Amino acid sequence: MAGIIAAHGHGDSSGILGIAPEAKILPVRLSINTFGTSGESVKAVAFAQKNDARVINMSFGGADDAPVQAAIRAALAADIVVVASSGNRGEAGDDFPGRYPEVLTVGATDQAGKIASFSVTGPQVDLTAPGVDIVTTGINSSGYYQGSGTSEATAVVSGAAALVRARFPELSAAEVVHRLTATAVDAGAPGRDDSYGYGRLDIVAALTADIPAAPATAHSESNPPSTAEALPQPIPKRTSPLLLTGIAAAVVLILGGLIVTLMLRRRR
């Protein structure tokens, strides 16, 4: 997920280029053996907030947990954009934090721009982004992998949020979310729907369009508008759903004065 957001290649037209390649990464350790504990997640979010995070990426899933929701609300009160995955079909009980109305919830689309077969849909979905066969950095021998899931789509949107915060530093978190959703390409039924949310992410439009200010309650009620070069060696492919076990890191991405936090209990 860090690679999708912040990979910067090797400077010779090789490697992976992320959405916000000028970001820097500050790791935050988080146990992901099964779901870890809510206490760890709460501490991770609090740490990101303490270190001036501006965007928190939550590419993981778990059960409804009041302390985690409270930590997310505290992050929002601190003007942080919180982005979470909608979840992958077949991962029962993994719907949170994506089902919390406070977060910007992301579903996945395929190469044709259609909702991916694994992407969980519903009234919680705010936005969709590419999430099928995404090539990014990996921890295997090749250094790369190809993955599919709402985790990947969420990382794409978090990278876009990082760019928007860097391009428009005066915008509040709610206004960043509004800009991302208001510039989305409508898909599915006209207007917002439970499959695509407000539509498919359009990063160029989010960075360039003239968007009226968001209402004061833009993301507080009813989920409102809230490349890789060819690689020289085979890439292990992982498809949804797939659970990552063991220990991984939550990471904080910095773009100038911008910090984007990733919590890597993966949804895949």
BAKOL-596353 format. One record per residue (C-alpha): residue number from 1; residue in one letter; x, y, z. Coordinates in Angstrom, 3 decimals. Each point is the difference from the previous one (the first is absolute). Example, Ala and Ser with C-alpha at 12.3 -4.5 7.8 and 13.67 -1.06 7.14 Angstrom:
REM residues 2
{num = 1	residu = A	xx = 12.300	yy = -4.500	zz = 7.800}
{num = 2	residu = S	xx = 1.370	yy = 3.440	zz = -0.660}
REM end
This chain:
REM residues 268
{num = 1	residu = M	xx = 0.000	yy = 0.000	zz = 0.000}
{num = 2	residu = A	xx = 2.894	yy = 2.354	zz = 0.694}
{num = 3	residu = G	xx = 1.268	yy = -0.658	zz = -3.529}
{num = 4	residu = I	xx = -3.345	yy = 0.853	zz = -1.584}
{num = 5	residu = I	xx = -0.001	yy = 3.317	zz = 1.813}
{num = 6	residu = A	xx = 3.652	yy = 1.023	zz = 0.100}
{num = 7	residu = A	xx = 2.286	yy = -2.153	zz = -2.170}
{num = 8	residu = H	xx = 2.343	yy = 2.219	zz = -2.032}
{num = 9	residu = G	xx = 1.707	yy = -2.414	zz = -2.408}
{num = 10	residu = H	xx = 3.714	yy = -0.166	zz = -0.667}
{num = 11	residu = G	xx = 0.433	yy = 3.094	zz = -2.156}
{num = 12	residu = D	xx = 0.659	yy = -2.008	zz = -3.175}
{num = 13	residu = S	xx = -3.567	yy = -0.767	zz = -1.099}
{num = 14	residu = S	xx = -0.043	yy = -3.155	zz = 2.112}
{num = 15	residu = G	xx = -1.673	yy = -1.003	zz = 3.228}
{num = 16	residu = I	xx = -3.333	yy = 1.158	zz = 1.370}
{num = 17	residu = L	xx = -1.401	yy = 3.529	zz = -0.018}
{num = 18	residu = G	xx = -2.587	yy = 0.642	zz = 2.687}
{num = 19	residu = I	xx = -2.802	yy = 2.552	zz = 0.069}
{num = 20	residu = A	xx = 1.959	yy = 2.432	zz = 2.217}
{num = 21	residu = P	xx = 3.641	yy = -0.927	zz = -0.712}
{num = 22	residu = E	xx = 1.493	yy = 2.927	zz = 1.930}
{num = 23	residu = A	xx = -1.416	yy = -1.328	zz = 3.243}
{num = 24	residu = K	xx = 2.320	yy = -1.165	zz = 2.781}
{num = 25	residu = I	xx = -0.855	yy = -2.903	zz = 2.293}
{num = 26	residu = L	xx = 0.060	yy = -0.160	zz = 3.794}
{num = 27	residu = P	xx = -0.841	yy = -3.535	zz = 1.224}
{num = 28	residu = V	xx = -2.439	yy = -0.683	zz = 2.824}
{num = 29	residu = R	xx = 0.070	yy = -3.600	zz = 1.184}
{num = 30	residu = L	xx = -3.328	yy = -1.809	zz = 0.221}
{num = 31	residu = S	xx = -0.563	yy = -3.683	zz = 0.692}
{num = 32	residu = I	xx = -2.071	yy = -1.607	zz = -2.724}
{num = 33	residu = N	xx = -0.042	yy = -3.599	zz = 1.172}
{num = 34	residu = T	xx = -3.696	yy = -0.636	zz = -0.705}
{num = 35	residu = F	xx = -1.419	yy = 3.405	zz = 0.910}
{num = 36	residu = G	xx = 2.416	yy = 1.066	zz = 2.713}
{num = 37	residu = T	xx = -1.822	yy = 1.909	zz = 2.736}
{num = 38	residu = S	xx = -2.098	yy = 3.128	zz = -0.050}
{num = 39	residu = G	xx = 2.428	yy = 1.491	zz = 2.509}
{num = 40	residu = E	xx = 2.817	yy = -0.230	zz = -2.542}
{num = 41	residu = S	xx = -2.122	yy = 1.626	zz = -2.699}
{num = 42	residu = V	xx = -1.040	yy = 2.775	zz = 2.358}
{num = 43	residu = K	xx = 3.637	yy = 0.645	zz = 0.950}
{num = 44	residu = A	xx = 1.029	yy = -0.002	zz = -3.664}
{num = 45	residu = V	xx = -2.628	yy = 2.587	zz = -0.923}
{num = 46	residu = A	xx = 0.888	yy = 2.079	zz = 3.052}
{num = 47	residu = F	xx = 3.692	yy = -0.149	zz = -0.920}
{num = 48	residu = A	xx = -0.756	yy = 1.180	zz = -3.526}
{num = 49	residu = Q	xx = -2.097	yy = 2.829	zz = 1.382}
{num = 50	residu = K	xx = 2.710	yy = 1.002	zz = 2.474}
{num = 51	residu = N	xx = 2.491	yy = 0.144	zz = -2.863}
{num = 52	residu = D	xx = -2.183	yy = 2.367	zz = -2.037}
{num = 53	residu = A	xx = -1.477	yy = -2.535	zz = -2.425}
{num = 54	residu = R	xx = -2.116	yy = 1.487	zz = -2.769}
{num = 55	residu = V	xx = -1.340	yy = -3.192	zz = -1.631}
{num = 56	residu = I	xx = -0.468	yy = -3.426	zz = 1.592}
{num = 57	residu = N	xx = -0.289	yy = -3.005	zz = -2.319}
{num = 58	residu = M	xx = -1.771	yy = -2.996	zz = 1.566}
{num = 59	residu = S	xx = 0.435	yy = -2.924	zz = -2.415}
{num = 60	residu = F	xx = -1.175	yy = -2.584	zz = 2.516}
{num = 61	residu = G	xx = -3.180	yy = -1.442	zz = 1.393}
{num = 62	residu = G	xx = -1.384	yy = -1.198	zz = 3.290}
{num = 63	residu = A	xx = -3.042	yy = -0.042	zz = 2.222}
{num = 64	residu = D	xx = -1.934	yy = 2.992	zz = 1.276}
{num = 65	residu = D	xx = 2.078	yy = 1.511	zz = 2.803}
{num = 66	residu = A	xx = -1.044	yy = 3.085	zz = 1.973}
{num = 67	residu = P	xx = 3.541	yy = 1.040	zz = 1.068}
{num = 68	residu = V	xx = 1.209	yy = -0.110	zz = -3.607}
{num = 69	residu = Q	xx = -2.968	yy = 2.069	zz = -1.131}
{num = 70	residu = A	xx = 0.703	yy = 2.490	zz = 2.774}
{num = 71	residu = A	xx = 3.636	yy = 0.233	zz = -1.133}
{num = 72	residu = I	xx = -1.158	yy = 0.661	zz = -3.557}
{num = 73	residu = R	xx = -2.331	yy = 2.725	zz = 1.220}
{num = 74	residu = A	xx = 2.873	yy = 1.586	zz = 1.904}
{num = 75	residu = A	xx = 2.093	yy = -0.089	zz = -3.167}
{num = 76	residu = L	xx = -2.786	yy = 1.683	zz = -1.937}
{num = 77	residu = A	xx = -0.288	yy = 2.643	zz = 2.691}
{num = 78	residu = A	xx = 3.724	yy = 0.612	zz = -0.544}
{num = 79	residu = D	xx = -0.704	yy = 0.692	zz = -3.706}
{num = 80	residu = I	xx = 1.334	yy = -3.317	zz = -1.317}
{num = 81	residu = V	xx = -1.440	yy = -1.723	zz = -3.080}
{num = 82	residu = V	xx = -0.741	yy = -3.639	zz = 0.892}
{num = 83	residu = V	xx = -0.288	yy = -2.414	zz = -2.947}
{num = 84	residu = A	xx = -1.139	yy = -3.620	zz = 0.462}
{num = 85	residu = S	xx = -0.754	yy = -2.988	zz = -2.225}
{num = 86	residu = S	xx = -3.565	yy = -1.228	zz = -0.502}
{num = 87	residu = G	xx = 1.180	yy = -3.597	zz = 0.348}
{num = 88	residu = N	xx = 0.177	yy = -3.082	zz = -2.185}
{num = 89	residu = R	xx = -2.766	yy = -2.529	zz = -0.431}
{num = 90	residu = G	xx = 0.688	yy = -3.179	zz = 1.924}
{num = 91	residu = E	xx = 1.647	yy = 1.754	zz = 2.938}
{num = 92	residu = A	xx = -2.868	yy = -0.274	zz = 2.462}
{num = 93	residu = G	xx = 0.202	yy = 2.317	zz = 2.986}
{num = 94	residu = D	xx = 2.622	yy = 2.231	zz = -1.638}
{num = 95	residu = D	xx = -2.277	yy = 2.938	zz = -0.829}
{num = 96	residu = F	xx = 1.511	yy = 2.581	zz = 2.362}
{num = 97	residu = P	xx = 1.315	yy = 2.674	zz = 0.017}
{num = 98	residu = G	xx = -1.409	yy = 0.281	zz = -3.534}
{num = 99	residu = R	xx = -3.580	yy = -0.028	zz = 1.300}
{num = 100	residu = Y	xx = 0.547	yy = 2.940	zz = 2.322}
{num = 101	residu = P	xx = -1.696	yy = 3.108	zz = -1.445}
{num = 102	residu = E	xx = 2.951	yy = 2.141	zz = 1.073}
{num = 103	residu = V	xx = 2.459	yy = -1.482	zz = -2.506}
{num = 104	residu = L	xx = 0.341	yy = 0.393	zz = -3.767}
{num = 105	residu = T	xx = -0.850	yy = -3.563	zz = -1.056}
{num = 106	residu = V	xx = 1.487	yy = -1.353	zz = -3.226}
{num = 107	residu = G	xx = -1.091	yy = -2.846	zz = -2.273}
{num = 108	residu = A	xx = 2.015	yy = -1.528	zz = -2.835}
{num = 109	residu = T	xx = -0.457	yy = 0.102	zz = -3.772}
{num = 110	residu = D	xx = 1.499	yy = -2.248	zz = -2.675}
{num = 111	residu = Q	xx = 1.883	yy = 0.928	zz = -3.176}
{num = 112	residu = A	xx = -3.288	yy = 0.774	zz = -1.773}
{num = 113	residu = G	xx = -1.065	yy = 2.389	zz = 2.747}
{num = 114	residu = K	xx = -2.667	yy = -2.387	zz = 1.249}
{num = 115	residu = I	xx = -0.462	yy = -0.963	zz = 3.635}
{num = 116	residu = A	xx = 2.375	yy = -2.850	zz = 0.800}
{num = 117	residu = S	xx = -1.742	yy = -3.278	zz = 0.745}
{num = 118	residu = F	xx = 1.537	yy = -0.128	zz = 3.493}
{num = 119	residu = S	xx = -0.767	yy = 3.603	zz = 1.015}
{num = 120	residu = V	xx = -2.541	yy = 0.328	zz = 2.818}
{num = 121	residu = T	xx = -2.776	yy = 2.438	zz = -0.905}
{num = 122	residu = G	xx = -2.550	yy = 1.859	zz = 2.088}
{num = 123	residu = P	xx = -1.000	yy = 3.412	zz = 1.328}
{num = 124	residu = Q	xx = 3.395	yy = 0.387	zz = 1.667}
{num = 125	residu = V	xx = 1.862	yy = 0.241	zz = -3.347}
{num = 126	residu = D	xx = 1.078	yy = 3.552	zz = -0.848}
{num = 127	residu = L	xx = 2.434	yy = -0.443	zz = -2.874}
{num = 128	residu = T	xx = 1.591	yy = -2.642	zz = -2.214}
{num = 129	residu = A	xx = 3.501	yy = -0.347	zz = -1.435}
{num = 130	residu = P	xx = 2.031	yy = -2.613	zz = -1.911}
{num = 131	residu = G	xx = 0.537	yy = -3.141	zz = 2.055}
{num = 132	residu = V	xx = 0.594	yy = -2.889	zz = -2.416}
{num = 133	residu = D	xx = 3.456	yy = -1.238	zz = -1.012}
{num = 134	residu = I	xx = 1.790	yy = 2.955	zz = 1.565}
{num = 135	residu = V	xx = 3.783	yy = -0.303	zz = -0.255}
{num = 136	residu = T	xx = 1.873	yy = 1.412	zz = 2.968}
{num = 137	residu = T	xx = 2.925	yy = -0.636	zz = 2.304}
{num = 138	residu = G	xx = 0.237	yy = -3.281	zz = 1.898}
{num = 139	residu = I	xx = 2.089	yy = -1.720	zz = 2.657}
{num = 140	residu = N	xx = 0.740	yy = -3.090	zz = -2.096}
{num = 141	residu = S	xx = 3.229	yy = -0.732	zz = -1.892}
{num = 142	residu = S	xx = -1.016	yy = 2.011	zz = -3.080}
{num = 143	residu = G	xx = -0.886	yy = 3.071	zz = 2.024}
{num = 144	residu = Y	xx = -3.367	yy = 0.310	zz = -1.764}
{num = 145	residu = Y	xx = -3.397	yy = -1.649	zz = -0.070}
{num = 146	residu = Q	xx = -3.329	yy = 0.271	zz = -1.769}
{num = 147	residu = G	xx = -3.017	yy = 0.182	zz = 2.271}
{num = 148	residu = S	xx = -3.761	yy = 0.457	zz = -0.132}
{num = 149	residu = G	xx = -2.269	yy = 1.294	zz = 2.750}
{num = 150	residu = T	xx = -1.707	yy = 2.984	zz = 1.524}
{num = 151	residu = S	xx = 3.245	yy = 0.561	zz = 1.930}
{num = 152	residu = E	xx = 1.710	yy = 0.961	zz = -3.249}
{num = 153	residu = A	xx = -2.872	yy = 2.297	zz = -0.982}
{num = 154	residu = T	xx = 0.105	yy = 1.659	zz = 3.403}
{num = 155	residu = A	xx = 3.716	yy = 0.667	zz = -0.323}
{num = 156	residu = V	xx = -0.606	yy = 1.644	zz = -3.388}
{num = 157	residu = V	xx = -2.564	yy = 2.344	zz = 1.563}
{num = 158	residu = S	xx = 2.279	yy = 0.745	zz = 2.951}
{num = 159	residu = G	xx = 2.725	yy = 0.971	zz = -2.457}
{num = 160	residu = A	xx = -2.475	yy = 2.265	zz = -1.761}
{num = 161	residu = A	xx = -0.959	yy = 1.569	zz = 3.335}
{num = 162	residu = A	xx = 3.691	yy = 0.626	zz = 0.672}
{num = 163	residu = L	xx = 0.333	yy = 1.812	zz = -3.321}
{num = 164	residu = V	xx = -3.113	yy = 2.088	zz = 0.651}
{num = 165	residu = R	xx = 1.239	yy = 1.011	zz = 3.446}
{num = 166	residu = A	xx = 3.342	yy = 0.980	zz = -1.506}
{num = 167	residu = R	xx = -1.612	yy = 1.890	zz = -2.908}
{num = 168	residu = F	xx = -2.589	yy = 1.747	zz = 2.203}
{num = 169	residu = P	xx = 1.547	yy = 0.273	zz = 3.480}
{num = 170	residu = E	xx = -2.711	yy = 2.400	zz = 1.115}
{num = 171	residu = L	xx = -2.772	yy = -2.591	zz = -0.379}
{num = 172	residu = S	xx = -1.417	yy = -1.741	zz = 3.042}
{num = 173	residu = A	xx = -0.251	yy = -3.788	zz = 0.110}
{num = 174	residu = A	xx = -3.723	yy = 0.215	zz = -0.789}
{num = 175	residu = E	xx = 0.750	yy = 2.215	zz = -2.996}
{num = 176	residu = V	xx = 2.626	yy = -2.448	zz = -1.262}
{num = 177	residu = V	xx = -2.556	yy = -2.815	zz = 0.172}
{num = 178	residu = H	xx = -2.561	yy = 2.218	zz = -1.737}
{num = 179	residu = R	xx = 2.460	yy = 0.781	zz = -2.799}
{num = 180	residu = L	xx = 0.731	yy = -3.699	zz = -0.537}
{num = 181	residu = T	xx = -3.654	yy = -0.999	zz = -0.093}
{num = 182	residu = A	xx = -1.313	yy = 3.050	zz = -1.874}
{num = 183	residu = T	xx = 2.464	yy = -0.572	zz = -2.865}
{num = 184	residu = A	xx = -0.592	yy = -3.749	zz = -0.226}
{num = 185	residu = V	xx = -1.244	yy = -1.400	zz = -3.316}
{num = 186	residu = D	xx = -3.612	yy = -1.067	zz = 0.446}
{num = 187	residu = A	xx = -0.518	yy = -3.715	zz = -0.641}
{num = 188	residu = G	xx = -2.815	yy = -2.451	zz = 0.504}
{num = 189	residu = A	xx = -3.362	yy = 1.573	zz = 0.799}
{num = 190	residu = P	xx = -0.039	yy = 3.810	zz = -0.446}
{num = 191	residu = G	xx = 1.255	yy = 1.784	zz = 3.106}
{num = 192	residu = R	xx = 1.231	yy = -1.782	zz = 3.072}
{num = 193	residu = D	xx = -0.674	yy = -3.742	zz = 0.111}
{num = 194	residu = D	xx = 0.935	yy = -2.897	zz = 2.260}
{num = 195	residu = S	xx = 2.475	yy = -1.518	zz = -2.464}
{num = 196	residu = Y	xx = 2.178	yy = 2.931	zz = -1.113}
{num = 197	residu = G	xx = -0.873	yy = 2.497	zz = 2.710}
{num = 198	residu = Y	xx = 0.424	yy = 3.431	zz = -1.573}
{num = 199	residu = G	xx = 1.886	yy = -1.558	zz = -2.891}
{num = 200	residu = R	xx = 3.497	yy = -0.935	zz = -1.184}
{num = 201	residu = L	xx = 2.952	yy = 2.014	zz = 1.251}
{num = 202	residu = D	xx = 1.287	yy = 2.633	zz = -2.458}
{num = 203	residu = I	xx = 3.334	yy = 1.235	zz = 1.361}
{num = 204	residu = V	xx = 0.557	yy = 2.616	zz = -2.704}
{num = 205	residu = A	xx = -3.414	yy = 1.551	zz = 0.574}
{num = 206	residu = A	xx = 0.512	yy = -0.092	zz = 3.773}
{num = 207	residu = L	xx = 3.194	yy = 2.022	zz = -0.443}
{num = 208	residu = T	xx = -1.229	yy = 2.456	zz = -2.624}
{num = 209	residu = A	xx = -3.776	yy = 0.448	zz = 0.056}
{num = 210	residu = D	xx = -1.721	yy = 3.102	zz = 1.338}
{num = 211	residu = I	xx = -2.031	yy = -1.474	zz = 2.850}
{num = 212	residu = P	xx = -2.437	yy = 2.004	zz = 2.150}
{num = 213	residu = A	xx = 0.612	yy = -0.176	zz = 3.735}
{num = 214	residu = A	xx = -1.409	yy = -3.044	zz = 1.745}
{num = 215	residu = P	xx = -2.956	yy = 0.399	zz = 2.372}
{num = 216	residu = A	xx = 0.978	yy = 0.153	zz = 3.665}
{num = 217	residu = T	xx = -1.442	yy = -3.495	zz = 0.533}
{num = 218	residu = A	xx = 1.677	yy = -1.445	zz = -3.089}
{num = 219	residu = H	xx = 1.079	yy = -3.300	zz = 1.542}
{num = 220	residu = S	xx = -1.862	yy = -0.187	zz = 3.264}
{num = 221	residu = E	xx = -3.422	yy = -1.175	zz = -1.127}
{num = 222	residu = S	xx = -0.944	yy = -3.037	zz = -2.027}
{num = 223	residu = N	xx = 3.389	yy = -0.470	zz = -1.690}
{num = 224	residu = P	xx = -0.259	yy = 3.181	zz = -2.115}
{num = 225	residu = P	xx = 2.598	yy = 1.093	zz = -2.489}
{num = 226	residu = S	xx = 2.030	yy = -0.802	zz = 2.396}
{num = 227	residu = T	xx = 19.632	yy = -10.297	zz = -15.198}
{num = 228	residu = A	xx = 2.065	yy = -1.917	zz = -0.024}
{num = 229	residu = E	xx = 2.684	yy = -0.717	zz = -2.653}
{num = 230	residu = A	xx = 0.464	yy = -3.541	zz = -1.315}
{num = 231	residu = L	xx = 1.970	yy = -1.949	zz = 2.549}
{num = 232	residu = P	xx = 3.021	yy = -2.130	zz = -0.844}
{num = 233	residu = Q	xx = -1.111	yy = -3.011	zz = 2.028}
{num = 234	residu = P	xx = -3.230	yy = -1.862	zz = 0.789}
{num = 235	residu = I	xx = -2.281	yy = 1.639	zz = 2.560}
{num = 236	residu = P	xx = -1.796	yy = -2.156	zz = 2.555}
{num = 237	residu = K	xx = -3.738	yy = 0.574	zz = -0.396}
{num = 238	residu = R	xx = -2.407	yy = 0.171	zz = 2.896}
{num = 239	residu = T	xx = -3.743	yy = 0.275	zz = -0.347}
{num = 240	residu = S	xx = -2.890	yy = 0.863	zz = 2.268}
{num = 241	residu = P	xx = -0.712	yy = -1.110	zz = 2.622}
{num = 242	residu = L	xx = 3.341	yy = -0.768	zz = 1.657}
{num = 243	residu = L	xx = 0.901	yy = 0.630	zz = 3.616}
{num = 244	residu = L	xx = 3.416	yy = 1.204	zz = 1.066}
{num = 245	residu = T	xx = 1.216	yy = -1.414	zz = 3.316}
{num = 246	residu = G	xx = 2.960	yy = 0.680	zz = 2.234}
{num = 247	residu = I	xx = 1.463	yy = 3.423	zz = 0.700}
{num = 248	residu = A	xx = -0.118	yy = 2.968	zz = -2.362}
{num = 249	residu = A	xx = 0.298	yy = 3.739	zz = 0.370}
{num = 250	residu = A	xx = -2.320	yy = 2.919	zz = -0.153}
{num = 251	residu = V	xx = 1.824	yy = 2.743	zz = -1.830}
{num = 252	residu = V	xx = -0.206	yy = 3.762	zz = -0.144}
{num = 253	residu = L	xx = 0.570	yy = 1.747	zz = -3.324}
{num = 254	residu = I	xx = 1.271	yy = 3.551	zz = -0.132}
{num = 255	residu = L	xx = -0.396	yy = 2.245	zz = -3.062}
{num = 256	residu = G	xx = 1.697	yy = 3.262	zz = 0.914}
{num = 257	residu = G	xx = -1.675	yy = 0.625	zz = 3.331}
{num = 258	residu = L	xx = -2.566	yy = -2.686	zz = -0.792}
{num = 259	residu = I	xx = -0.268	yy = -3.315	zz = 1.830}
{num = 260	residu = V	xx = -2.074	yy = -2.891	zz = -1.308}
{num = 261	residu = T	xx = -0.441	yy = -2.930	zz = 2.368}
{num = 262	residu = L	xx = -0.424	yy = -3.583	zz = -1.178}
{num = 263	residu = M	xx = -1.159	yy = -2.798	zz = 2.275}
{num = 264	residu = L	xx = 0.874	yy = -3.223	zz = -1.716}
{num = 265	residu = R	xx = -2.300	yy = -2.777	zz = 1.168}
{num = 266	residu = R	xx = -0.719	yy = -0.541	zz = -3.689}
{num = 267	residu = R	xx = -3.319	yy = -0.606	zz = -1.658}
{num = 268	residu = R	xx = 0.845	yy = -1.910	zz = -3.182}
REM end
